[in-house]
Amino acid sequence: MTYSPKFAVLALSLYLASGWQTAQAFSLPSTPASQAATKLMQIQLKSQQGDPEAQFLLGLMNLSGRHMEKDVKTGLHWVEQAALQGHLKAQQTLADLSFEGKLFPRDLALAERWYLALSQAGDPWAHFRLGFIYSSGGNGVNRDCGKAVTQFSAVGDAVALGNVAWILATCPEAQFRDGSRAVELSLKLLQDNQDDPANLDNLAAAYAEVGDFSLAVQTQEKAIDALKQQPEPASHDEFQRRLQHYQNKQAYREVISLEDTLKQQ
């Protein structure tokens, strides 16, 4: 006779509840394997009873293949059940997995859904990731530089505000650009470090946006020099390409790449 997993777990639960004292008299010393199996069955039972923490744990075990065969579909099901009950870690797990696209294909619409839920609880990471989602768009989400600026501004740290300055200077949609504000913000961010290559890069793009290409060229050249002085100098090819734009009296336009974003996080 075969039993479904649900029936097996229920049977074990009833057995433990009703026959524990009798079983104790004939029990053998437990082993680590038997203890792990018992804990797994308890987690499965609690998950079926609607316990969000158990659902989250069961989902992680299925996703990772720990203590059971790896099953991404089942793992996502249980993590989602916990997320629907407001389990914050489950919501972040779904959002991060959907954003990063490593365990399954990227789904920005799903990531947006759960990051929005987390952002309502004031989670800075959720606001930060939403900023990238809206500034890049794709995978079910329309690019919206205005929303991106709002989300990055909600984070409010230097990195996020640097992203705000960049979007205000380079967004392809003219209605979202504000070169003067980008210049002001970039100059403010440079007060703590006049040789920060990222903020100098932002400032050069902002100068180009307001039409001051002489200052844009000077600032971009300074950004390239600053980049070379970093402990682990990054490639300055992109900085050099932007310099050529400014030398040709052209402002720079860019849609942020999520792939580049993930490399930096």
CYANA upper distance limits for C-alpha pairs under 8 A (distance plus 0.5 A):
  3 TYR  CA      7 PHE  CA      6.61
  3 TYR  CA      8 ALA  CA      6.65
  4 SER  CA      8 ALA  CA      6.68
  5 PRO  CA      9 VAL  CA      6.67
  6 LYS  CA     10 LEU  CA      6.72
  6 LYS  CA     45 LEU  CA      8.28
  7 PHE  CA     11 ALA  CA      6.49
  8 ALA  CA     12 LEU  CA      6.70
  9 VAL  CA     13 SER  CA      6.71
  9 VAL  CA     41 MET  CA      6.46
  9 VAL  CA     42 GLN  CA      8.31
  9 VAL  CA     44 GLN  CA      7.84
  9 VAL  CA     45 LEU  CA      6.71
 10 LEU  CA     14 LEU  CA      6.79
 10 LEU  CA     45 LEU  CA      7.62
 11 ALA  CA     15 TYR  CA      6.59
 12 LEU  CA     16 LEU  CA      6.65
 13 SER  CA     17 ALA  CA      6.66
 14 LEU  CA     18 SER  CA      6.49
 15 TYR  CA     19 GLY  CA      5.92
 15 TYR  CA     20 TRP  CA      7.56
 16 LEU  CA     20 TRP  CA      5.62
 19 GLY  CA     23 ALA  CA      6.49
 20 TRP  CA     24 GLN  CA      6.57
 21 GLN  CA     25 ALA  CA      7.52
 22 THR  CA     26 PHE  CA      7.88
 23 ALA  CA     27 SER  CA      6.40
 30 SER  CA     34 SER  CA      6.59
 30 SER  CA     35 GLN  CA      7.08
 31 THR  CA     35 GLN  CA      6.65
 32 PRO  CA     36 ALA  CA      6.61
 33 ALA  CA     37 ALA  CA      6.69
 34 SER  CA     38 THR  CA      6.63
 35 GLN  CA     39 LYS  CA      6.72
 36 ALA  CA     40 LEU  CA      6.62
 36 ALA  CA     67 HIS  CA      8.29
 37 ALA  CA     41 MET  CA      6.74
 38 THR  CA     42 GLN  CA      6.75
 39 LYS  CA     43 ILE  CA      6.71
 40 LEU  CA     44 GLN  CA      6.65
 40 LEU  CA     67 HIS  CA      8.33
 41 MET  CA     45 LEU  CA      6.60
 42 GLN  CA     46 LYS  CA      6.63
 43 ILE  CA     47 SER  CA      6.51
 43 ILE  CA     54 ALA  CA      5.83
 43 ILE  CA     55 GLN  CA      8.06
 43 ILE  CA     57 LEU  CA      8.10
 43 ILE  CA     58 LEU  CA      7.12
 44 GLN  CA     48 GLN  CA      6.80
 44 GLN  CA     54 ALA  CA      7.81
 44 GLN  CA     55 GLN  CA      8.27
 44 GLN  CA     58 LEU  CA      7.32
 45 LEU  CA     49 GLN  CA      6.79
 46 LYS  CA     50 GLY  CA      6.88
 46 LYS  CA     51 ASP  CA      5.95
 46 LYS  CA     54 ALA  CA      6.42
 46 LYS  CA     55 GLN  CA      8.06
 47 SER  CA     51 ASP  CA      5.72
 47 SER  CA     52 PRO  CA      7.41
 47 SER  CA     53 GLU  CA      8.46
 47 SER  CA     54 ALA  CA      5.60
 47 SER  CA     55 GLN  CA      5.13
 47 SER  CA     58 LEU  CA      7.87
 47 SER  CA     78 TRP  CA      8.37
 48 GLN  CA     55 GLN  CA      8.43
 50 GLY  CA     55 GLN  CA      7.84
 51 ASP  CA     55 GLN  CA      6.68
 51 ASP  CA     82 ALA  CA      8.23
 52 PRO  CA     56 PHE  CA      6.58
 52 PRO  CA     81 GLN  CA      7.63
 52 PRO  CA     82 ALA  CA      4.87
 52 PRO  CA     83 ALA  CA      8.20
 52 PRO  CA     85 GLN  CA      7.10
 52 PRO  CA     87 HIS  CA      7.03
 53 GLU  CA     57 LEU  CA      6.76
 53 GLU  CA     82 ALA  CA      7.35
 53 GLU  CA     87 HIS  CA      7.91
 54 ALA  CA     58 LEU  CA      6.51
 55 GLN  CA     59 GLY  CA      6.50
 55 GLN  CA     78 TRP  CA      5.64
 55 GLN  CA     79 VAL  CA      6.67
 55 GLN  CA     81 GLN  CA      7.23
 55 GLN  CA     82 ALA  CA      6.08
 56 PHE  CA     60 LEU  CA      6.76
 56 PHE  CA     78 TRP  CA      6.68
 56 PHE  CA     79 VAL  CA      5.34
 56 PHE  CA     81 GLN  CA      8.38
 56 PHE  CA     82 ALA  CA      6.11
 56 PHE  CA     90 ALA  CA      6.52
 57 LEU  CA     61 MET  CA      6.74
 57 LEU  CA     79 VAL  CA      8.38
 58 LEU  CA     62 ASN  CA      6.77
 58 LEU  CA     75 GLY  CA      7.49
 58 LEU  CA     78 TRP  CA      7.07
 58 LEU  CA     79 VAL  CA      8.23
 59 GLY  CA     63 LEU  CA      6.62
 59 GLY  CA     74 THR  CA      7.51
 59 GLY  CA     75 GLY  CA      4.41
 59 GLY  CA     76 LEU  CA      6.64
 59 GLY  CA     77 HIS  CA      7.56
 59 GLY  CA     78 TRP  CA      5.19
 59 GLY  CA     79 VAL  CA      5.38
 60 LEU  CA     64 SER  CA      6.49
 60 LEU  CA     75 GLY  CA      6.68
 60 LEU  CA     79 VAL  CA      7.73
 61 MET  CA     65 GLY  CA      6.07
 61 MET  CA     66 ARG  CA      5.47
 61 MET  CA     67 HIS  CA      7.22
 61 MET  CA     68 MET  CA      7.43
 61 MET  CA     70 LYS  CA      8.10
 61 MET  CA     75 GLY  CA      7.65
 62 ASN  CA     66 ARG  CA      7.41
 62 ASN  CA     68 MET  CA      7.17
 62 ASN  CA     69 GLU  CA      7.32
 62 ASN  CA     70 LYS  CA      5.57
 62 ASN  CA     71 ASP  CA      5.57
 62 ASN  CA     72 VAL  CA      6.80
 62 ASN  CA     74 THR  CA      7.03
 62 ASN  CA     75 GLY  CA      5.05
 63 LEU  CA     70 LYS  CA      6.29
 63 LEU  CA     71 ASP  CA      6.34
 63 LEU  CA     72 VAL  CA      5.39
 63 LEU  CA     74 THR  CA      8.30
 63 LEU  CA     75 GLY  CA      5.39
 63 LEU  CA     76 LEU  CA      7.74
 64 SER  CA     70 LYS  CA      6.45
 65 GLY  CA     69 GLU  CA      5.50
 65 GLY  CA     70 LYS  CA      4.22
 65 GLY  CA     71 ASP  CA      7.51
 66 ARG  CA     70 LYS  CA      7.82
 71 ASP  CA     75 GLY  CA      6.52
 72 VAL  CA     76 LEU  CA      6.55
 72 VAL  CA    103 LEU  CA      8.43
 73 LYS  CA     77 HIS  CA      6.80
 74 THR  CA     78 TRP  CA      6.96
 75 GLY  CA     79 VAL  CA      6.73
 76 LEU  CA     80 GLU  CA      6.41
 76 LEU  CA     94 LEU  CA      8.18
 77 HIS  CA     81 GLN  CA      6.76
 78 TRP  CA     82 ALA  CA      6.93
 79 VAL  CA     83 ALA  CA      6.66
 79 VAL  CA     90 ALA  CA      6.02
 79 VAL  CA     91 GLN  CA      8.36
 79 VAL  CA     93 THR  CA      8.32
 79 VAL  CA     94 LEU  CA      7.77
 80 GLU  CA     84 LEU  CA      6.54
 80 GLU  CA     90 ALA  CA      7.43
 80 GLU  CA     91 GLN  CA      7.99
 80 GLU  CA     94 LEU  CA      7.73
 81 GLN  CA     85 GLN  CA      7.23
 82 ALA  CA     86 GLY  CA      7.28
 82 ALA  CA     87 HIS  CA      5.99
 82 ALA  CA     90 ALA  CA      6.55
 82 ALA  CA     91 GLN  CA      8.41
 83 ALA  CA     87 HIS  CA      5.36
 83 ALA  CA     88 LEU  CA      7.23
 83 ALA  CA     89 LYS  CA      8.29
 83 ALA  CA     90 ALA  CA      5.43
 83 ALA  CA     91 GLN  CA      5.31
 84 LEU  CA     91 GLN  CA      8.49
 86 GLY  CA     91 GLN  CA      7.90
 87 HIS  CA     91 GLN  CA      6.79
 88 LEU  CA     92 GLN  CA      6.70
 88 LEU  CA    118 LEU  CA      7.58
 89 LYS  CA     93 THR  CA      6.56
 90 ALA  CA     94 LEU  CA      6.77
 91 GLN  CA     95 ALA  CA      6.65
 91 GLN  CA    114 TRP  CA      6.15
 91 GLN  CA    115 TYR  CA      8.11
 91 GLN  CA    117 ALA  CA      8.30
 91 GLN  CA    118 LEU  CA      7.69
 92 GLN  CA     96 ASP  CA      6.41
 92 GLN  CA    114 TRP  CA      7.39
 92 GLN  CA    115 TYR  CA      7.54
 92 GLN  CA    118 LEU  CA      7.80
 93 THR  CA     97 LEU  CA      6.51
 94 LEU  CA     98 SER  CA      6.52
 94 LEU  CA    110 LEU  CA      8.41
 94 LEU  CA    111 ALA  CA      7.45
 94 LEU  CA    114 TRP  CA      7.49
 95 ALA  CA     99 PHE  CA      6.58
 95 ALA  CA    110 LEU  CA      7.31
 95 ALA  CA    111 ALA  CA      4.69
 95 ALA  CA    112 GLU  CA      7.64
 95 ALA  CA    113 ARG  CA      8.17
 95 ALA  CA    114 TRP  CA      5.79
 95 ALA  CA    115 TYR  CA      6.40
 96 ASP  CA    100 GLU  CA      6.47
 96 ASP  CA    111 ALA  CA      7.29
 97 LEU  CA    101 GLY  CA      6.42
 97 LEU  CA    102 LYS  CA      7.38
 97 LEU  CA    103 LEU  CA      7.21
 97 LEU  CA    104 PHE  CA      8.06
 97 LEU  CA    106 ARG  CA      8.24
 97 LEU  CA    111 ALA  CA      8.28
 98 SER  CA    104 PHE  CA      7.96
 98 SER  CA    105 PRO  CA      7.88
 98 SER  CA    106 ARG  CA      5.68
 98 SER  CA    107 ASP  CA      5.48
 98 SER  CA    108 LEU  CA      6.79
 98 SER  CA    110 LEU  CA      6.77
 98 SER  CA    111 ALA  CA      5.58
 99 PHE  CA    106 ARG  CA      6.23
 99 PHE  CA    107 ASP  CA      6.81
 99 PHE  CA    108 LEU  CA      6.20
 99 PHE  CA    111 ALA  CA      5.93
100 GLU  CA    106 ARG  CA      6.69
100 GLU  CA    262 LEU  CA      7.96
101 GLY  CA    105 PRO  CA      5.25
101 GLY  CA    106 ARG  CA      4.33
101 GLY  CA    107 ASP  CA      7.65
102 LYS  CA    106 ARG  CA      7.97
106 ARG  CA    139 ASN  CA      7.50
107 ASP  CA    111 ALA  CA      6.82
107 ASP  CA    139 ASN  CA      6.12
107 ASP  CA    140 GLY  CA      7.49
108 LEU  CA    112 GLU  CA      6.33
108 LEU  CA    133 ILE  CA      7.41
108 LEU  CA    138 GLY  CA      7.62
108 LEU  CA    139 ASN  CA      5.75
108 LEU  CA    140 GLY  CA      6.48
108 LEU  CA    141 VAL  CA      6.76
109 ALA  CA    113 ARG  CA      6.81
109 ALA  CA    139 ASN  CA      7.21
109 ALA  CA    140 GLY  CA      5.55
109 ALA  CA    141 VAL  CA      6.15
110 LEU  CA    114 TRP  CA      7.10
111 ALA  CA    115 TYR  CA      6.48
112 GLU  CA    116 LEU  CA      6.38
112 GLU  CA    130 LEU  CA      7.06
112 GLU  CA    133 ILE  CA      7.89
113 ARG  CA    117 ALA  CA      7.02
114 TRP  CA    118 LEU  CA      6.77
115 TYR  CA    119 SER  CA      6.42
115 TYR  CA    126 ALA  CA      5.35
115 TYR  CA    127 HIS  CA      7.75
115 TYR  CA    129 ARG  CA      7.98
115 TYR  CA    130 LEU  CA      7.18
116 LEU  CA    120 GLN  CA      6.83
116 LEU  CA    126 ALA  CA      7.51
116 LEU  CA    127 HIS  CA      8.30
116 LEU  CA    130 LEU  CA      8.13
117 ALA  CA    121 ALA  CA      7.62
118 LEU  CA    122 GLY  CA      7.30
118 LEU  CA    123 ASP  CA      6.20
118 LEU  CA    126 ALA  CA      6.48
119 SER  CA    123 ASP  CA      5.43
119 SER  CA    124 PRO  CA      7.52
119 SER  CA    126 ALA  CA      5.82
119 SER  CA    127 HIS  CA      6.27
123 ASP  CA    127 HIS  CA      7.14
124 PRO  CA    128 PHE  CA      6.62
124 PRO  CA    154 ALA  CA      7.96
124 PRO  CA    155 VAL  CA      5.81
125 TRP  CA    129 ARG  CA      6.65
125 TRP  CA    155 VAL  CA      8.37
126 ALA  CA    130 LEU  CA      6.55
127 HIS  CA    131 GLY  CA      6.68
127 HIS  CA    151 GLN  CA      5.49
127 HIS  CA    152 PHE  CA      6.84
127 HIS  CA    154 ALA  CA      7.07
127 HIS  CA    155 VAL  CA      6.74
128 PHE  CA    132 PHE  CA      7.29
128 PHE  CA    151 GLN  CA      6.94
128 PHE  CA    152 PHE  CA      6.13
128 PHE  CA    155 VAL  CA      6.91
128 PHE  CA    160 ALA  CA      7.50
129 ARG  CA    133 ILE  CA      6.78
130 LEU  CA    134 TYR  CA      6.63
130 LEU  CA    148 ALA  CA      7.40
130 LEU  CA    151 GLN  CA      6.75
130 LEU  CA    152 PHE  CA      8.44
131 GLY  CA    135 SER  CA      6.57
131 GLY  CA    147 LYS  CA      7.65
131 GLY  CA    148 ALA  CA      4.66
131 GLY  CA    149 VAL  CA      7.23
131 GLY  CA    150 THR  CA      8.09
131 GLY  CA    151 GLN  CA      5.48
131 GLY  CA    152 PHE  CA      5.79
132 PHE  CA    136 SER  CA      6.52
132 PHE  CA    148 ALA  CA      7.19
132 PHE  CA    256 ILE  CA      7.90
132 PHE  CA    258 LEU  CA      7.56
132 PHE  CA    261 THR  CA      8.24
133 ILE  CA    137 GLY  CA      6.07
133 ILE  CA    141 VAL  CA      8.04
133 ILE  CA    143 ARG  CA      8.06
133 ILE  CA    148 ALA  CA      7.99
133 ILE  CA    258 LEU  CA      8.32
134 TYR  CA    141 VAL  CA      7.84
134 TYR  CA    142 ASN  CA      7.47
134 TYR  CA    143 ARG  CA      5.47
134 TYR  CA    144 ASP  CA      5.59
134 TYR  CA    145 CYS  CA      6.78
134 TYR  CA    147 LYS  CA      6.66
134 TYR  CA    148 ALA  CA      5.44
135 SER  CA    143 ARG  CA      6.12
135 SER  CA    144 ASP  CA      6.44
135 SER  CA    145 CYS  CA      5.67
135 SER  CA    147 LYS  CA      8.34
135 SER  CA    148 ALA  CA      5.75
135 SER  CA    167 ILE  CA      8.20
135 SER  CA    255 VAL  CA      7.32
135 SER  CA    256 ILE  CA      6.62
136 SER  CA    143 ARG  CA      6.07
136 SER  CA    144 ASP  CA      8.46
136 SER  CA    255 VAL  CA      6.22
136 SER  CA    256 ILE  CA      5.55
136 SER  CA    257 SER  CA      6.62
136 SER  CA    258 LEU  CA      7.22
137 GLY  CA    141 VAL  CA      5.69
137 GLY  CA    142 ASN  CA      5.39
137 GLY  CA    143 ARG  CA      4.40
137 GLY  CA    144 ASP  CA      7.76
138 GLY  CA    142 ASN  CA      6.60
138 GLY  CA    143 ARG  CA      7.48
144 ASP  CA    148 ALA  CA      6.84
145 CYS  CA    149 VAL  CA      6.63
145 CYS  CA    167 ILE  CA      7.29
145 CYS  CA    171 CYS  CA      7.11
145 CYS  CA    173 GLU  CA      8.30
145 CYS  CA    176 PHE  CA      6.66
146 GLY  CA    150 THR  CA      6.88
146 GLY  CA    176 PHE  CA      6.46
147 LYS  CA    151 GLN  CA      6.72
148 ALA  CA    152 PHE  CA      6.66
148 ALA  CA    164 VAL  CA      8.34
149 VAL  CA    153 SER  CA      6.39
149 VAL  CA    163 ASN  CA      8.45
149 VAL  CA    164 VAL  CA      5.87
149 VAL  CA    167 ILE  CA      7.74
149 VAL  CA    168 LEU  CA      8.49
150 THR  CA    154 ALA  CA      6.76
151 GLN  CA    155 VAL  CA      7.35
152 PHE  CA    156 GLY  CA      7.15
152 PHE  CA    160 ALA  CA      5.56
152 PHE  CA    161 LEU  CA      6.97
152 PHE  CA    163 ASN  CA      7.53
152 PHE  CA    164 VAL  CA      6.84
153 SER  CA    160 ALA  CA      7.24
153 SER  CA    161 LEU  CA      6.74
153 SER  CA    164 VAL  CA      7.43
155 VAL  CA    160 ALA  CA      6.81
156 GLY  CA    160 ALA  CA      6.54
156 GLY  CA    161 LEU  CA      6.48
157 ASP  CA    161 LEU  CA      6.58
158 ALA  CA    162 GLY  CA      6.49
158 ALA  CA    189 LEU  CA      7.30
159 VAL  CA    163 ASN  CA      6.96
160 ALA  CA    164 VAL  CA      6.93
161 LEU  CA    165 ALA  CA      6.80
161 LEU  CA    185 LEU  CA      8.17
162 GLY  CA    166 TRP  CA      6.77
162 GLY  CA    185 LEU  CA      8.37
162 GLY  CA    186 SER  CA      7.46
162 GLY  CA    189 LEU  CA      7.94
162 GLY  CA    198 ALA  CA      8.35
162 GLY  CA    199 ASN  CA      7.01
162 GLY  CA    202 ASN  CA      7.67
163 ASN  CA    167 ILE  CA      6.67
164 VAL  CA    168 LEU  CA      6.66
164 VAL  CA    182 ALA  CA      8.17
165 ALA  CA    169 ALA  CA      6.78
165 ALA  CA    181 ARG  CA      8.06
165 ALA  CA    182 ALA  CA      5.02
165 ALA  CA    183 VAL  CA      8.00
165 ALA  CA    185 LEU  CA      6.70
165 ALA  CA    186 SER  CA      6.76
165 ALA  CA    202 ASN  CA      6.87
165 ALA  CA    203 LEU  CA      8.41
165 ALA  CA    206 ALA  CA      8.11
166 TRP  CA    170 THR  CA      6.47
166 TRP  CA    171 CYS  CA      8.36
166 TRP  CA    182 ALA  CA      7.60
166 TRP  CA    202 ASN  CA      5.84
166 TRP  CA    205 ALA  CA      7.83
166 TRP  CA    206 ALA  CA      8.05
167 ILE  CA    171 CYS  CA      5.55
167 ILE  CA    177 ARG  CA      7.61
168 LEU  CA    176 PHE  CA      6.98
168 LEU  CA    177 ARG  CA      4.90
168 LEU  CA    178 ASP  CA      5.55
168 LEU  CA    179 GLY  CA      6.70
168 LEU  CA    181 ARG  CA      7.89
168 LEU  CA    182 ALA  CA      6.14
168 LEU  CA    206 ALA  CA      8.21
169 ALA  CA    177 ARG  CA      6.23
169 ALA  CA    178 ASP  CA      6.81
169 ALA  CA    179 GLY  CA      5.74
169 ALA  CA    182 ALA  CA      6.44
169 ALA  CA    202 ASN  CA      8.08
169 ALA  CA    205 ALA  CA      6.30
169 ALA  CA    206 ALA  CA      5.31
169 ALA  CA    209 GLU  CA      6.28
169 ALA  CA    252 TYR  CA      8.33
169 ALA  CA    253 ARG  CA      8.41
170 THR  CA    177 ARG  CA      7.41
170 THR  CA    205 ALA  CA      7.43
170 THR  CA    206 ALA  CA      8.30
170 THR  CA    209 GLU  CA      8.03
170 THR  CA    251 ALA  CA      8.25
170 THR  CA    252 TYR  CA      6.22
170 THR  CA    253 ARG  CA      4.92
170 THR  CA    254 GLU  CA      6.13
171 CYS  CA    176 PHE  CA      7.18
171 CYS  CA    177 ARG  CA      6.57
171 CYS  CA    253 ARG  CA      6.37
171 CYS  CA    254 GLU  CA      6.54
171 CYS  CA    255 VAL  CA      7.25
172 PRO  CA    253 ARG  CA      5.98
172 PRO  CA    254 GLU  CA      6.90
172 PRO  CA    255 VAL  CA      7.58
173 GLU  CA    177 ARG  CA      7.56
178 ASP  CA    182 ALA  CA      6.74
178 ASP  CA    209 GLU  CA      8.46
179 GLY  CA    183 VAL  CA      6.63
179 GLY  CA    206 ALA  CA      5.59
179 GLY  CA    207 TYR  CA      7.50
179 GLY  CA    209 GLU  CA      5.68
179 GLY  CA    210 VAL  CA      5.75
180 SER  CA    184 GLU  CA      6.78
180 SER  CA    206 ALA  CA      7.72
180 SER  CA    210 VAL  CA      7.10
181 ARG  CA    185 LEU  CA      6.59
182 ALA  CA    186 SER  CA      6.49
182 ALA  CA    202 ASN  CA      8.33
182 ALA  CA    203 LEU  CA      7.69
182 ALA  CA    206 ALA  CA      5.97
183 VAL  CA    187 LEU  CA      6.62
183 VAL  CA    203 LEU  CA      6.22
183 VAL  CA    206 ALA  CA      5.74
183 VAL  CA    207 TYR  CA      7.02
184 GLU  CA    188 LYS  CA      6.79
185 LEU  CA    189 LEU  CA      6.76
186 SER  CA    190 LEU  CA      6.72
186 SER  CA    199 ASN  CA      6.49
186 SER  CA    200 LEU  CA      8.00
186 SER  CA    202 ASN  CA      6.90
186 SER  CA    203 LEU  CA      5.83
187 LEU  CA    191 GLN  CA      7.09
187 LEU  CA    203 LEU  CA      7.53
189 LEU  CA    193 ASN  CA      8.22
189 LEU  CA    199 ASN  CA      7.37
190 LEU  CA    194 GLN  CA      5.46
190 LEU  CA    195 ASP  CA      8.02
190 LEU  CA    196 ASP  CA      7.38
190 LEU  CA    199 ASN  CA      6.88
190 LEU  CA    200 LEU  CA      8.01
194 GLN  CA    200 LEU  CA      8.48
195 ASP  CA    200 LEU  CA      7.73
195 ASP  CA    222 LYS  CA      8.37
195 ASP  CA    223 ALA  CA      7.84
195 ASP  CA    226 ALA  CA      6.26
196 ASP  CA    200 LEU  CA      6.65
196 ASP  CA    223 ALA  CA      7.90
196 ASP  CA    226 ALA  CA      7.24
196 ASP  CA    227 LEU  CA      8.47
197 PRO  CA    201 ASP  CA      6.48
197 PRO  CA    222 LYS  CA      8.37
197 PRO  CA    223 ALA  CA      5.12
197 PRO  CA    224 ILE  CA      7.51
197 PRO  CA    226 ALA  CA      5.92
197 PRO  CA    227 LEU  CA      5.94
198 ALA  CA    202 ASN  CA      6.76
198 ALA  CA    223 ALA  CA      7.83
199 ASN  CA    203 LEU  CA      6.56
200 LEU  CA    204 ALA  CA      6.64
200 LEU  CA    219 THR  CA      6.72
200 LEU  CA    220 GLN  CA      7.17
200 LEU  CA    222 LYS  CA      7.77
200 LEU  CA    223 ALA  CA      5.69
201 ASP  CA    205 ALA  CA      6.88
201 ASP  CA    219 THR  CA      7.82
201 ASP  CA    220 GLN  CA      6.38
201 ASP  CA    223 ALA  CA      6.26
201 ASP  CA    239 PHE  CA      7.82
202 ASN  CA    206 ALA  CA      6.72
203 LEU  CA    207 TYR  CA      6.67
203 LEU  CA    216 ALA  CA      8.00
203 LEU  CA    219 THR  CA      7.59
204 ALA  CA    208 ALA  CA      6.76
204 ALA  CA    215 LEU  CA      7.60
204 ALA  CA    216 ALA  CA      4.76
204 ALA  CA    217 VAL  CA      7.45
204 ALA  CA    218 GLN  CA      8.41
204 ALA  CA    219 THR  CA      5.74
204 ALA  CA    220 GLN  CA      5.90
205 ALA  CA    209 GLU  CA      6.69
205 ALA  CA    216 ALA  CA      7.09
205 ALA  CA    251 ALA  CA      7.38
205 ALA  CA    252 TYR  CA      6.87
206 ALA  CA    210 VAL  CA      7.00
206 ALA  CA    216 ALA  CA      8.16
207 TYR  CA    211 GLY  CA      6.79
207 TYR  CA    212 ASP  CA      5.70
207 TYR  CA    213 PHE  CA      7.01
207 TYR  CA    215 LEU  CA      6.88
207 TYR  CA    216 ALA  CA      5.57
208 ALA  CA    212 ASP  CA      5.97
208 ALA  CA    213 PHE  CA      5.68
208 ALA  CA    215 LEU  CA      8.43
208 ALA  CA    216 ALA  CA      5.92
208 ALA  CA    246 TYR  CA      6.99
208 ALA  CA    249 LYS  CA      8.11
208 ALA  CA    250 GLN  CA      7.56
208 ALA  CA    251 ALA  CA      5.47
208 ALA  CA    252 TYR  CA      7.84
209 GLU  CA    251 ALA  CA      5.95
209 GLU  CA    252 TYR  CA      8.05
211 GLY  CA    249 LYS  CA      8.43
211 GLY  CA    251 ALA  CA      8.19
212 ASP  CA    216 ALA  CA      6.78
213 PHE  CA    217 VAL  CA      6.51
213 PHE  CA    246 TYR  CA      6.15
213 PHE  CA    247 GLN  CA      7.59
213 PHE  CA    249 LYS  CA      6.36
213 PHE  CA    250 GLN  CA      8.45
214 SER  CA    218 GLN  CA      6.87
214 SER  CA    246 TYR  CA      8.46
215 LEU  CA    219 THR  CA      6.42
216 ALA  CA    220 GLN  CA      6.51
216 ALA  CA    243 LEU  CA      8.47
216 ALA  CA    246 TYR  CA      6.75
217 VAL  CA    221 GLU  CA      6.63
217 VAL  CA    243 LEU  CA      6.58
217 VAL  CA    246 TYR  CA      6.27
217 VAL  CA    247 GLN  CA      6.79
218 GLN  CA    222 LYS  CA      6.84
219 THR  CA    223 ALA  CA      6.68
220 GLN  CA    224 ILE  CA      6.74
220 GLN  CA    239 PHE  CA      7.66
220 GLN  CA    242 ARG  CA      8.24
220 GLN  CA    243 LEU  CA      6.44
221 GLU  CA    225 ASP  CA      6.83
221 GLU  CA    243 LEU  CA      7.68
222 LYS  CA    226 ALA  CA      6.59
223 ALA  CA    227 LEU  CA      6.59
223 ALA  CA    239 PHE  CA      8.17
224 ILE  CA    228 LYS  CA      6.92
224 ILE  CA    236 HIS  CA      6.99
224 ILE  CA    239 PHE  CA      6.87
224 ILE  CA    240 GLN  CA      7.86
225 ASP  CA    229 GLN  CA      7.19
226 ALA  CA    230 GLN  CA      7.38
227 LEU  CA    233 PRO  CA      6.58
227 LEU  CA    234 ALA  CA      7.35
227 LEU  CA    236 HIS  CA      7.62
228 LYS  CA    233 PRO  CA      5.83
228 LYS  CA    234 ALA  CA      7.97
228 LYS  CA    236 HIS  CA      8.39
229 GLN  CA    233 PRO  CA      7.16
230 GLN  CA    234 ALA  CA      8.28
236 HIS  CA    240 GLN  CA      6.56
237 ASP  CA    241 ARG  CA      6.71
238 GLU  CA    242 ARG  CA      6.80
239 PHE  CA    243 LEU  CA      6.78
240 GLN  CA    244 GLN  CA      6.95
241 ARG  CA    245 HIS  CA      7.06
242 ARG  CA    246 TYR  CA      6.97
242 ARG  CA    252 TYR  CA      7.26
243 LEU  CA    247 GLN  CA      6.63
244 GLN  CA    248 ASN  CA      6.64
245 HIS  CA    249 LYS  CA      6.77
245 HIS  CA    250 GLN  CA      5.44
245 HIS  CA    251 ALA  CA      7.01
245 HIS  CA    252 TYR  CA      7.20
246 TYR  CA    250 GLN  CA      5.73
246 TYR  CA    251 ALA  CA      6.88
246 TYR  CA    252 TYR  CA      8.36
256 ILE  CA    260 ASP  CA      8.34
256 ILE  CA    261 THR  CA      8.29
257 SER  CA    261 THR  CA      6.83
258 LEU  CA    262 LEU  CA      6.71
259 GLU  CA    263 LYS  CA      7.03
260 ASP  CA    264 GLN  CA      7.15
261 THR  CA    265 GLN  CA      7.13
